[in-house]
């Protein structure tokens, strides 16, 4: 008579790396759906703009969630540390798609138009700074990079805080008219960053 597998065995069916890859691929589905709908003509009158804004919002959300992983563990007891790396990579991937759709699809690599945009729209500068930081963090997120950087790795990856601040500014001033959503996200981001800065000793006293 065969024994019934325990819950622990069922949970360990997939290796940690496999689970990370599956999470990453699963959350790329919104991008694939947007692109597919845009090509099919079912994403509204301006599919390029729709994709551009959707990818930017997803980049912001995944960066925010990746920074919330540590506070969730410390203050709530929810441990999803295993998924912090793929969440950060998702933030970078969506930011890269956001930049690609703006530079290549929307502006057709026209340097004259791009220069006019950057010289007259300050929010683009904060967007580029955010993307450069995310690119640096993504390129140093491998185990080999962690070993190579040694003690320098942790201070480098604290630049994620700065990326979050730049992303908040970029999102908040990107619209010509009033939009409440960027400010809601900014408030949430401020709360997450504040929780990350709470000393561990203060947490133990609570």
Secondary structure, 3 states (H helix, E strand, C coil): CCCCCCHHHHHCCCCHHHHHHHHHHHCCHHHHHHHHHHHHCCCCCCHHHHHHHHHHHHHHHHHHHHHHHHHHHHHHCCCCHHHHHHHHHHHHHHHHHHHHHHHHHHCCCCHHHHHHHHHHCHHHHHHHHHHHHHHHHHHCCCHHHHHHHCCHHHHHHCHHHHHHHHHHHHHHCCCCCCCCHHHHHHHHHHHHHHHHCCCHHHHHHC
